């Protein structure tokens, strides 16, 4: 991503924040004197906190009044001494300032006006961005050789403040450079919207070539610097002297060819070798990026299909489950209904795998020890892989914790174990290892999307048949399988890939035909004590007399929930969307004990509906239901604190247990 493209993206994020309707309406109401300041802060704070999730680079948002007075701050506040990037009055432009120093770190500020329903400015948002990624973009540009540097800076009185020096070997102060130095003069001209190339001598004596040009999206300057000694490298000098070589060839004949071409060809070979290596590394990274983008696109499609399919499966499983309970054991139709229910549950398993691949499943995250999960699962894995395959555990004696869903880590191990078993029809070894590792910048530069830091390595190795290049290129694609028809869905490794990515981890593999396969999974380390999972609550049908408002845009789901709950004594109210639900609530004079709402709704989503209910009916409890959350009540699939969620497809036992658990719990727990 180029620097200007990155800044353009920062502007887009700021505009998305200012365009959020609900908090804009609250601000308009406050400006008109209709709501108190305390209500504005109480409502806008959490909403702006949600807006920060648009990008991990956003670390703070400050909402200002039309007069520029700070109203609501979330995350980091802008530095007091730094001028705020407030656009001209009535302008829809987005202004970028920075860098600014705050708590010993650099950030940049993005400002955009908030426009009301009548297109008049009603306030301003100041968004604080981390500068780390911008530095990473500049530092990762390696097309300038050994001494080339890309420099970004800002004019500060008679100095240029440099904040993204591209290389670590520098002969100048990285904080302030006088404008009369070569670099300072070049960046000053860039800030003045000039462009050009100049050759100059630095204070240390090095002769450098400097190129500079204007930047469209910020009040910064940019310059590119390279030592002249590298620009006129041996190969370039040889090319420049070709004319001289031709003359010498005429004078010296064959001997001249030998004497003069030897150093030239040697230099050319070294240059070509270096360029070939750089090109190979570039192609490797491009291949990794294309594979990631392809899987991301397929994942989005899979998530959308899974959402709709879950609604269909809810009806199939729910009605077959209730019908089966009503029939005596010896009824001739009971077995047929149970077959329908079993097929529906298999379909639900398939949907969960699609959601895992598309990274839209809901995770129950906790701080866990990967070694504990492996030890608890070892007996089951031994049964799964059979007697001909021996399970070898080589876990580190002690490893740090990771933030993970234990059930999903088990799913990773089981899927890889099944694949390994099928790759060893004549028997072999399945080896599971763990270790603490540190991935440095050198590693991350060779692996697209990886951040430096501490990780727990989970390695799964088999001594089986291995994979050829053609299989390796498609191994994570959903529904791709090398097994016979009917013996595999082709979702095993796709599921593993999705789970790892949803845990902010990384997965790599190595395999050769006849040489076995190794999968290496890296999960980021967290600090804290491991939490052991509690026992699952026993299922069972529980009656009740409470009033429940069911909100879902699918009429079949509303009818299914009604048929599940009314026979148990519950009073059911139905609404197809958030607006209808609020109208029904306002006209209903009796208490509503529970709001059971889908997450994904047209117009007002489930979370926004629940927030309105919290104001209008404080006594009403809330349960969310959905095939996937689309980050409405979960960030990257991790449920927000205090959220009760029932996953589609719905079953009567699971739904009733969730209802009784929340209604019977003491208030405030």
C-alpha positions in Angstrom: 0.0 0.0 0.0 1.4 3.4 -1.0 1.7 6.2 1.5 -1.0 8.3 -0.1 -3.4 5.3 -0.4 -2.9 4.6 3.3 -3.7 8.3 4.2 -6.8 8.1 1.9 -7.9 5.0 3.8 -7.5 6.9 7.1 -9.8 9.6 5.7 -12.4 7.0 4.7 -12.4 5.6 8.2 -12.9 9.1 9.7 -15.9 9.7 7.3 -17.4 6.3 8.3 -17.3 7.4 12.0 -18.9 10.8 11.3 -21.7 9.2 9.3 -23.1 7.0 12.0 -26.8 8.0 12.3 -27.8 7.3 15.9 -25.0 9.1 17.6 -25.3 12.0 15.1 -29.0 12.3 16.1 -28.1 12.4 19.7 -25.6 15.2 19.0 -28.3 17.1 17.1 -30.6 16.7 20.0 -28.0 18.0 22.4 -27.3 21.0 20.2 -31.0 21.9 20.3 -31.1 21.5 24.1 -33.5 18.5 23.9 -31.2 16.1 25.9 -28.8 16.8 28.8 -25.0 16.5 28.5 -24.9 13.4 30.7 -27.3 11.5 28.3 -25.2 12.5 25.3 -22.0 11.1 27.0 -23.7 8.0 28.2 -25.1 7.2 24.8 -22.2 8.4 22.5 -19.3 6.9 24.5 -20.1 3.2 23.8 -21.1 3.9 20.3 -17.9 5.7 19.5 -16.1 2.8 21.2 -17.8 0.4 18.7 -16.7 2.7 15.9 -13.0 2.3 17.0 -13.4 -1.3 16.0 -13.4 -0.2 12.3 -9.6 -0.4 12.4 -7.1 -1.6 15.0 -5.1 1.5 14.1 -7.8 3.8 15.6 -6.8 4.5 19.2 -9.0 7.4 20.1 -12.0 9.5 19.0 -12.9 13.0 20.3 -16.3 14.4 19.4 -16.4 18.2 19.4 -19.3 20.7 19.4 -19.8 23.0 16.4 -17.8 25.6 18.4 -14.9 23.1 18.8 -15.6 22.3 22.5 -14.7 18.7 23.5 -17.9 16.7 24.3 -17.1 13.0 24.3 -13.7 11.2 24.4 -13.1 7.5 23.9 -9.6 5.9 23.9 -6.7 8.3 23.8 -7.4 12.0 23.8 -5.6 14.3 21.4 -2.5 16.1 22.8 -3.4 19.4 24.3 -0.5 21.4 22.7 -1.0 20.1 19.2 -3.4 22.0 16.9 -6.5 20.0 16.0 -7.2 19.2 12.3 -10.5 21.0 12.0 -11.6 21.5 8.4 -12.9 24.9 7.3 -16.4 25.9 8.3 -19.0 23.9 6.3 -16.3 22.0 4.4 -16.6 18.3 3.7 -12.9 17.9 3.4 -11.0 15.7 5.8 -7.8 17.2 7.3 -4.8 15.3 8.5 -2.3 16.6 11.0 0.7 15.1 12.6 2.7 13.4 13.7 2.1 14.3 17.3 3.9 12.9 20.3 1.8 11.4 23.1 3.0 9.2 25.8 6.4 8.7 24.1 4.7 7.4 20.9 3.8 9.1 17.6 0.3 9.4 16.3 -1.5 11.4 13.6 -4.8 13.2 13.8 -7.6 13.1 11.2 -10.5 15.6 11.5 -13.9 15.6 9.7 -17.1 17.6 10.3 -20.4 15.8 11.2 -23.3 16.9 9.0 -26.9 16.8 10.1 -30.0 15.8 8.3 -30.2 19.3 6.8 -26.5 19.1 5.6 -25.4 21.6 8.2 -22.4 20.9 10.4 -23.4 19.7 13.9 -20.0 18.9 15.2 -16.5 17.5 14.4 -14.8 14.2 15.0 -11.0 14.1 15.7 -9.7 10.5 15.2 -6.3 9.5 16.6 -4.4 6.9 14.5 -1.4 4.9 15.3 1.5 5.6 13.0 3.0 2.1 13.2 1.6 0.8 10.0 2.6 3.9 8.1 6.1 3.4 9.3 5.9 -0.2 8.3 4.8 0.7 4.8 7.7 3.0 4.3 10.3 0.8 6.0 9.3 -2.2 4.0 10.0 -0.5 0.6 13.2 -2.3 -0.5 13.4 -1.1 -4.1 16.1 1.5 -3.3 19.0 -0.8 -2.6 21.2 -0.7 0.4 21.5 3.0 1.0 18.1 4.2 -0.3 15.7 5.7 2.2 12.2 7.0 2.1 11.7 9.9 4.5 8.5 11.6 5.7 8.7 14.9 7.6 6.8 18.0 8.7 7.9 21.6 8.8 8.4 23.0 12.4 9.7 26.6 12.4 13.3 26.3 11.0 13.5 22.5 11.3 12.1 19.5 9.6 10.7 16.9 12.1 11.4 13.4 10.6 9.1 10.7 11.9 9.5 7.7 9.6 13.2 7.2 8.8 13.3 4.1 6.6 16.5 2.5 7.7 18.3 2.1 11.0 21.8 3.2 9.8 21.4 7.0 10.0 24.0 9.7 10.3 21.5 12.4 11.3 19.2 13.3 14.2 15.9 11.6 13.5 13.9 14.1 15.4 14.9 17.4 13.9 16.8 18.3 10.8 17.7 21.9 9.8 15.9 23.1 6.7 19.3 24.1 5.2 20.5 20.5 5.1 20.0 18.5 1.8 17.2 16.3 3.3 15.6 19.3 5.1 15.6 21.4 1.9 14.1 18.5 -0.1 11.3 17.9 2.3 10.6 21.6 2.6 10.2 21.8 -1.2 7.8 18.8 -1.1 5.7 20.5 1.6 5.6 23.5 -0.8 4.1 21.3 -3.5 7.3 21.3 -5.5 9.0 18.3 -7.2 12.5 17.6 -8.4 15.8 15.8 -8.2 19.0 17.1 -6.8 22.6 15.9 -6.0 24.1 17.2 -2.7 26.7 16.5 -0.1 25.5 15.7 3.4 27.2 17.1 6.5 29.1 13.8 6.9 30.6 14.0 3.5 28.4 11.5 1.6 27.2 12.6 -1.8 23.5 11.8 -2.2 20.8 12.0 -4.8 17.4 13.3 -3.4 14.1 13.1 -5.1 11.0 14.9 -3.7 7.4 15.6 -4.7 4.1 16.8 -3.2 1.7 14.7 -1.1 -2.0 15.0 -1.8 -3.4 13.8 1.4 -1.4 15.4 4.2 0.6 18.5 5.2 3.8 16.4 5.1 6.7 16.3 2.8 8.3 13.2 1.3 11.8 12.6 -0.1 13.8 9.6 -1.4 17.5 9.6 -0.8 20.3 7.3 -2.2 24.1 7.4 -2.0 25.6 8.3 -5.4 28.1 5.5 -4.9 25.3 3.0 -5.1 23.4 4.6 -7.9 26.6 4.4 -10.0 27.2 0.8 -9.1 29.9 -1.4 -10.8 27.3 -2.8 -13.2 26.0 0.6 -14.1 29.5 1.9 -14.7 30.3 -1.0 -16.9 27.1 -0.4 -19.0 28.1 3.3 -19.3 31.6 2.3 -20.5 30.3 -0.1 -23.3 31.4 2.4 -25.9 35.0 2.3 -24.5 34.9 -1.5 -24.5 34.0 -1.6 -28.1 37.0 0.6 -29.0 39.3 -1.6 -26.9 38.0 -4.7 -28.6 39.0 -3.3 -31.9 42.5 -2.5 -30.6 43.2 -5.7 -28.5 41.2 -8.3 -30.3 40.5 -11.6 -28.5 42.8 -10.8 -25.6 40.8 -7.6 -24.9 37.6 -9.6 -24.8 39.0 -11.9 -22.1 40.6 -9.1 -20.0 37.7 -6.7 -20.2 34.6 -9.0 -20.2 35.7 -11.1 -17.1 35.1 -8.3 -14.5 32.0 -7.2 -16.4 30.4 -10.6 -16.5 31.3 -11.3 -12.9 29.6 -8.1 -11.8 26.6 -8.8 -14.0 26.3 -12.3 -12.6 26.4 -11.0 -9.0 23.8 -8.3 -9.9 21.5 -10.8 -11.7 21.8 -13.3 -8.8 20.7 -10.6 -6.3 17.9 -9.5 -8.5 16.8 -13.0 -9.1 16.6 -13.7 -5.3 14.7 -10.5 -4.8 12.3 -11.4 -7.6 11.7 -14.9 -6.1 11.0 -13.4 -2.7 8.6 -10.9 -4.3 6.8 -13.7 -6.2 6.5 -15.8 -3.0 5.0 -12.9 -1.0 2.6 -12.1 -3.9 1.5 -15.7 -4.0 0.8 -15.7 -0.3 -1.2 -12.5 -0.6 -3.2 -13.8 -3.6 -4.0 -17.0 -1.7 -5.1 -15.0 1.3 -7.3 -12.8 -0.8 -8.9 -15.8 -2.6 -9.7 -17.5 0.7 -11.1 -14.3 2.1 -13.5 -13.9 -0.9 -14.7 -17.5 -0.7 -15.1 -17.0 3.1 -17.4 -14.1 2.6 -19.6 -16.1 0.2 -19.6 -19.1 2.6 -20.7 -16.9 5.5 -23.6 -15.5 3.6 -24.8 -18.9 2.5 -24.4 -20.2 6.0 -26.6 -17.5 7.4 -29.6 -18.3 5.1 -29.1 -22.0 5.4 -29.2 -21.9 9.2 -32.8 -20.5 9.0 -33.9 -23.4 6.9 -32.1 -25.9 9.2 -33.8 -24.4 12.3 -37.2 -25.3 10.9 -36.1 -28.8 9.8 -34.3 -29.7 13.1 -36.8 -27.8 15.4 -40.0 -29.3 14.1 -38.6 -32.8 13.7 -37.3 -32.7 17.3 -40.7 -31.6 18.6 -42.6 -34.2 16.5 -40.3 -36.9 17.7 -40.9 -36.1 21.3 -44.7 -36.2 20.8 -44.6 -39.7 19.3 -44.4 -43.0 21.3 -41.3 -45.1 20.8 -43.0 -47.8 18.8 -44.7 -45.4 16.3 -43.8 -46.3 12.7 -43.2 -42.7 11.7 -40.9 -41.9 14.7 -37.8 -43.5 13.0 -38.4 -41.5 9.8 -38.7 -38.2 11.7 -35.5 -39.0 13.6 -33.8 -39.7 10.2 -34.9 -36.2 9.1 -33.5 -34.7 12.4 -30.2 -36.5 12.0 -29.8 -35.2 8.4 -30.6 -31.7 9.6 -27.9 -31.9 12.3 -25.4 -33.1 9.8 -26.3 -30.1 7.7 -25.8 -27.9 10.8 -22.3 -29.4 11.3 -21.5 -28.5 7.7 -22.7 -24.9 8.3 -20.5 -24.6 11.4 -17.6 -25.7 9.3 -18.4 -23.0 6.7 -18.7 -20.4 9.4 -15.4 -21.5 10.8 -13.7 -21.1 7.4 -15.4 -17.7 6.9 -14.4 -16.7 10.4 -18.0 -15.7 11.3 -18.6 -18.3 14.0 -19.1 -17.2 17.6 -16.1 -18.1 19.8 -16.2 -18.7 23.6 -12.7 -17.3 24.3 -10.7 -17.8 27.5 -7.1 -17.9 28.6 -6.0 -21.5 28.1 -2.9 -23.7 28.2 -2.5 -25.5 24.8 -0.7 -28.4 26.6 -3.8 -29.0 28.8 -6.1 -29.2 25.7 -3.8 -31.7 24.0 -3.5 -33.9 27.1 -7.3 -33.9 27.6 -7.9 -34.8 23.9 -5.1 -37.5 23.7 -7.3 -40.5 24.5 -9.9 -39.5 21.9 -7.2 -38.9 19.3 -5.8 -42.3 19.9 -9.2 -43.9 19.2 -9.7 -41.7 16.1 -6.4 -42.6 14.4 -6.6 -46.3 15.0 -4.2 -49.0 16.2 -1.8 -48.8 13.2 -0.9 -45.1 13.9 1.0 -44.3 17.1 0.4 -40.9 18.8 3.6 -39.2 20.0 3.3 -36.1 22.2 6.3 -33.8 22.4 4.8 -30.9 24.4 7.1 -28.4 26.0 7.3 -28.8 29.8 5.8 -25.3 30.3 4.3 -22.9 27.8 2.7 -19.5 28.2 -1.1 -19.1 27.8 -3.1 -18.1 24.7 -6.5 -16.6 24.3 -8.6 -19.2 22.5 -11.8 -21.2 22.3 -10.8 -24.6 23.7 -13.4 -26.4 21.6 -12.1 -24.9 18.4 -8.5 -25.8 19.3 -9.7 -29.4 19.8 -11.4 -29.1 16.4 -8.1 -28.1 14.8 -6.3 -31.1 16.4 -9.1 -33.6 15.4 -9.3 -32.4 11.8 -5.5 -32.6 11.3 -5.4 -36.0 13.0 -8.1 -37.4 10.7 -6.1 -36.1 7.6 -2.9 -37.6 9.0 -4.6 -41.0 9.6 -5.9 -41.1 6.0 -2.4 -40.2 4.7 -1.0 -43.3 6.5 -3.0 -46.3 5.4 -0.2 -48.6 6.3 0.4 -47.0 9.7 2.9 -44.5 11.0 3.4 -41.8 13.6 1.3 -38.8 14.4 3.5 -36.3 16.3 2.1 -33.3 18.2 4.5 -30.7 19.5 4.4 -27.4 21.3 7.0 -24.8 22.0 7.4 -21.1 22.8 8.8 -19.1 19.8 9.5 -15.5 18.9 8.9 -14.4 15.4 11.2 -11.6 14.5 11.0 -8.9 11.8 13.0 -11.1 9.4 10.5 -13.9 9.6 7.5 -11.5 9.3 9.0 -9.9 6.1 9.0 -13.4 4.5 5.5 -14.3 5.6 2.6 -12.0 4.6 0.4 -10.8 7.4 2.5 -11.9 10.3 3.3 -9.5 13.2 6.5 -9.8 15.2 6.1 -11.1 18.8 5.8 -14.1 21.1 3.8 -17.1 19.9 2.9 -20.7 21.0 3.9 -23.1 18.2 1.5 -26.0 17.8 3.0 -28.5 15.3 1.3 -31.6 13.9 3.5 -34.0 11.9 2.7 -37.3 10.2 4.9 -39.8 8.4 2.4 -40.3 5.6 2.2 -40.0 1.9 2.8 -36.2 1.7 1.3 -33.8 -0.9 2.5 -32.7 -4.3 2.5 -29.1 -5.5 -0.9 -29.3 -7.2 -2.6 -30.5 -3.9 -0.7 -27.9 -1.8 -2.0 -25.0 -3.9 -5.7 -26.0 -3.2 -5.4 -27.6 0.2 -7.2 -24.8 2.1 -9.9 -24.4 -0.5 -13.4 -25.3 0.8 -14.8 -28.6 -0.7 -11.4 -29.6 -2.2 -10.6 -33.2 -1.3 -8.4 -36.0 -2.5 -10.6 -38.6 -0.9 -13.0 -40.9 -2.7 -16.5 -39.6 -3.3 -18.6 -39.8 -0.2 -15.6 -40.1 2.2 -14.9 -36.5 2.8 -16.5 -33.0 2.6 -13.3 -31.2 1.8 -13.9 -28.8 4.7 -11.4 -30.2 7.2 -8.4 -28.0 6.4 -10.5 -25.1 5.3 -12.1 -25.2 8.8 -8.6 -25.3 10.4 -7.5 -22.3 8.4 -10.6 -20.3 9.4 -10.2 -21.1 13.1 -6.5 -20.2 13.2 -7.2 -16.9 11.4 -10.1 -16.0 13.7 -7.7 -16.6 16.7 -5.3 -14.0 15.1 -2.9 -16.9 14.4 -1.0 -18.1 11.4 -0.7 -21.5 9.8 2.1 -22.8 7.5 2.9 -26.3 6.2 5.7 -28.3 4.6 5.2 -31.5 2.7 6.8 -33.6 0.0 5.4 -36.7 -1.8 6.5 -39.7 0.3 8.0 -37.4 3.0 5.1 -36.7 5.3 3.5 -33.4 6.2 3.9 -30.9 9.0 1.5 -28.2 9.9 2.8 -25.3 12.1 0.2 -23.2 13.9 1.3 -20.0 15.7 -1.0 -18.5 18.3 -0.2 -15.2 20.0 0.8 -15.3 23.7 -1.3 -13.6 26.3 -0.8 -13.1 30.1 -3.1 -14.6 32.7 -4.1 -17.8 34.4 -5.6 -20.6 32.4 -9.4 -21.1 33.0 -10.8 -24.6 33.1 -14.1 -25.1 31.4 -17.1 -25.8 33.5 -19.6 -28.6 33.2 -22.3 -28.2 30.6 -25.8 -27.7 32.0 -28.1 -30.7 31.6 -30.7 -30.2 29.0 -34.4 -30.6 29.7 -37.8 -29.0 28.9 -38.7 -26.3 31.4 -42.0 -24.5 31.6 -42.7 -20.8 32.2 -45.4 -18.2 32.1 -43.3 -15.1 31.1 -44.0 -12.9 28.1 -41.4 -13.1 25.4 -41.1 -10.8 22.4 -39.6 -12.7 19.4 -38.0 -10.5 16.7 -36.8 -12.1 13.4 -37.3 -11.1 9.8 -37.9 -14.7 8.9 -41.6 -15.6 9.5 -40.7 -19.3 9.6 -38.3 -18.7 12.6 -40.9 -16.7 14.5 -43.5 -19.5 13.9 -41.0 -22.1 15.0 -40.1 -20.3 18.3 -43.9 -19.8 19.0 -44.5 -23.6 18.5 -41.5 -24.4 20.7 -42.5 -22.1 23.6 -46.3 -21.6 23.7 -47.0 -25.3 24.6 -44.7 -24.8 27.6 -46.8 -21.9 29.0 -45.0 -18.8 27.6 -46.8 -15.9 26.1 -45.3 -15.0 22.7 -45.3 -11.7 20.9 -43.9 -11.4 17.3 -42.3 -8.7 15.3 -40.4 -8.8 12.0 -38.0 -5.9 12.6 -36.7 -3.5 15.2 -39.2 -0.6 14.5 -42.2 -3.0 14.6 -40.8 -4.4 17.9 -40.6 -1.0 19.5 -44.1 -0.1 18.3 -45.5 -3.3 19.8 -43.6 -2.7 23.0 -45.0 0.8 23.4 -48.6 -0.4 22.8 -48.3 -3.5 25.1 -49.3 -2.5 28.6 -48.0 -5.6 30.5 -44.4 -6.5 31.4 -42.2 -8.1 28.7 -39.8 -10.3 30.6 -37.6 -11.3 27.6 -36.6 -9.9 24.2 -35.5 -12.8 21.9 -34.0 -11.1 18.8 -32.1 -12.0 15.7 -28.8 -10.1 15.4 -29.0 -9.4 11.7 -32.1 -7.3 11.0 -33.0 -4.7 8.3 -32.6 -1.2 9.5 -32.1 -1.4 13.3 -29.9 -4.4 14.1 -30.5 -6.6 17.2 -27.9 -4.8 19.4 -29.4 -1.4 18.6 -32.9 -2.8 19.4 -31.7 -4.2 22.7 -30.2 -0.8 23.6 -33.5 0.9 23.0 -35.2 -1.7 25.2 -32.7 -0.9 27.9 -34.1 2.6 28.0 -37.8 1.9 27.5 -38.1 -1.3 29.5 -35.3 -1.7 32.0 -36.7 -4.9 33.4 -36.6 -6.8 30.0 -33.8 -9.4 29.6 -32.2 -10.0 26.2 -31.1 -13.1 24.3 -29.6 -12.8 20.9 -29.9 -15.5 18.2 -28.3 -15.8 14.8 -26.5 -18.0 12.4 -23.6 -15.5 12.7 -23.1 -12.2 14.4 -21.4 -10.1 11.6 -19.4 -8.3 14.4 -22.6 -6.7 15.8 -22.4 -8.3 19.2 -19.0 -9.8 18.7 -15.6 -8.5 17.7 -13.9 -11.0 15.3 -16.3 -13.6 16.5 -15.6 -13.1 20.3 -18.8 -12.3 22.3 -18.9 -9.0 24.2 -19.2 -9.2 27.9 -22.6 -9.9 29.4 -24.1 -11.1 26.0 -26.4 -14.2 26.0 -26.4 -15.8 22.6 -28.2 -18.8 21.1 -26.7 -20.1 17.9 -28.9 -21.1 15.0 -30.2 -23.7 14.0 -32.4 -23.5 17.0 -33.4 -26.6 19.1 -36.1 -26.6 21.8 -33.9 -27.9 24.6 -31.0 -25.4 24.0 -33.4 -22.4 23.6 -35.5 -23.2 26.7 -32.3 -23.8 28.8 -31.0 -20.4 27.8 -34.3 -18.7 28.6 -34.6 -20.3 32.0 -31.0 -19.6 32.8 -31.3 -15.8 32.2 -34.8 -15.5 33.7 -34.1 -17.5 36.8 -30.8 -15.8 37.5 -30.7 -13.1 40.3 -30.8 -9.7 38.7 -27.4 -8.0 38.6 -25.5 -11.3 38.0 
